[in-house]
Structures are given as structure tokens and as C-alpha cells.
Amino acid sequence: METLRWEKGTLYLLDQTVLPFTENYLACTTWQDVHKAISVLAVRGAPAIGVAAAYGVVLGARSILDGAGGKPFLTAVQEICTNLDGARPTAVNLHWALEQMMDCAKEYGNESPSAIVDALEEKAKAIHADDVAINTAMARCGADEVGKGDRPLTLLTHCNAGALATAGVGTALGVITELHRRKKVTMVYADETRPLLQGARLTAFELMTGGVPVTLITDNMAAWTMKEKGVDAIIVGADRIAANGDTANKIGTYGLSLMARALGIPLYIAAPLSTFDRSLADGSQIPIEERNHDEVRSFRGAATALSDTPVYNPAFDVTPHENIRAIITEKGIISHPDTVAVTAFFDKHLL
């Protein structure tokens, strides 16, 4: 299954809200379609969101070719980017991709609107292709790092950071899949990941489809599973990483990091360099999305609590850098991340 594809001017998105029971593609022909798909998590995972948004800009720019309500063309494109940026506030890849698209529009600003749209389409295709290559490189870097020993590993992961969250093989699950290919995986324990069950619906499904041994657990079984099943490492993805290595990921990751630290189990973050937001000094500055309260009060239309029950529903939490053994990127490993280590890594690889 493809997470997304661009075909004859239409963006097709695999609707992840109905997986694993139904395989359905949403045909997005407007930027509003893409905005809605990102908002409702039909497409999710920071890298995939970024790629989808890039194509959303193309759809939006194409729609204003015949006039932007009296506004200059680039102004109208910027407004589309701003609207798409508000669909998910925590995932920095969304913002990064939209900045790339806006920079491209400005670069061709002296050309005709039609030429700008053509350039934007090529840029979106490049962002898409780059994500595929980045995923592959990250999987190899991560497998080299995590699989250094001779024996197969028992792993644990949270949420979904696989092919369904990217345009390629995935971030965390890309590493796990590569370890499996090298015969370095005994078992993967997948947290169900409340409240939307991305681990149960997506990760378990994805690993089973790929022949990777997986066992599903509820989130509140993680600590006991780590202890009783001899978990060797935890590998998760990320939605935003601050300059000091503090990492925002799906809610529940912070708790996993505390358990892992208490049990002496290394926690690895797998994320492309585009997930870093070095404008933020630390994790306290990362915006945390709070989602609809009915996601907690019900599931797929079935009430699980009274309709007026007060709810707190943050979609993400922040794991402090000192709880992270290493951040796996497409360019290599940042061990024991902090501001000095992250800065040195970027200075070395992005000169």
C-alpha cells in the first residue's frame, strides 16, 4: 500500500482512519481536502504530513491561476501555506515543507503564475522523492547503531512511525524492519497508543504484513512488558525536536522514557533532520496540540464515557533529551543528545 501518491494533478491519500479493516484512498483535488485529511488524521506521521501539504500547495496554487480575488498571486499562495500550517501545530515537518514550497514560489516570483505552479509541482515531487531516500538511509543508520551486538533484540515501539507515517519505509519502523531483514529481531512489542490506537490499527498491521514478529500490548502494560519480556531497546519516531534534543512525540512517549530510564533500557528516536526545530531552545517551547475531547469519550461512535465528562486530550508530550540514548537521522547518529551534540552534528553535516 502507498501512503500517498500524486497522479494527474490529484493527491491520493490512504485513509488511515479506517485501517486496518478497509483500504480506501481519498482523492484530494483542493488544498482544503488536504487540510481536512491532515486535521482528521487520514494522513498522519510528520514526514507524510509534510509531503501531503507540499502537494496541497500545488493544488491551491493551481486553483488561483484564474485570479486570487484581487490579491497578488504570491500573497494568495502564502495564505494557502498559512492555512495548511495550522492543520497540525506540533509536527514541524509540516511547517518545514511549507517553507520549502513558499521559498520555491518566491524564487520563481518574476515568472508567470502558470510557471510558478509548474515549479511548485516539481518541488513537491522532489520533497516526496527525498523522503523516500531519507527513510532508507535512516533505516540503515539505525540498524547499524541498534544492532551492534551479536544476538537478536526484543524491541518496543509506540504509535506508528512506519511506512504509513512517511512516503518511504518509515522512521522507527524503518529501522526495525531493517533489523528484521538482518535477522536481528526476536519480537517487537507495539503499544496500542490511546486514544486513536495507531499502534493497534497501524503498527501491528504494518509489521504483520511485513512478516516482522509483533505482539500488541495496551499502553499501561508497557512497564511490566519491559521488565518481564526483557525489552532491549525502545525505538520511536518524532514530530518535533528542539535544539537541545528534547523531543515531541505521540502522547505516552514521555512516560515510556521514564520507565526505560528506571529499567536501564535505551530509548532511540528515529527522525529526519527536517524534524529538528533549532529555533526552539528546548522542549518547553514546543507547541502541543490538544485534540477533540470526544476522541477520549468515545471510539468510532461508541460512547465510553458520559458526554459531559471533562477531558484533557494532548496529542503529544515531550521527552527530555537526557532520557534519550541517541537520535537516529539519515546523516548518522546523535548520541546522548544535548545542545552541544546537536549543534556539532548540524555543523558537520549541513555545511
Buried (B, 14 or more C-beta within 10 A) or exposed (E): EEBBBBEEEBBBBBBBBEBBEEEEBBEBEBBBBBBBBBEBBBBBBBBBBBBBBBBBBBBBBBBBEEEBEEEEBBEBBBBBBEBBBEBBBBBBBBBBBBEBBBEBBEEBEEEEBEEBBBBBBEBBBEBBEBBBEBBBBBBBBBBBBBBEEEEBBBBBBBBBBBBBBBBBBBBBBBBBBBBBBEEBBBBBBBBBBBBBBBBBBBBBBBBBEBEBBBBBBBBEBBBEBBEEBEBBBBBBBBBBBBBBBBBBBBBBBBBBBBBBBEEEBBBBBBBBBBBBBEEBEBBEBBEBBEBEBBBBBBBEEEEEEEEEEEBEBEBBBBBBBEBBBBBBBBBBBBEEBBBEBBEEBBEEEEE
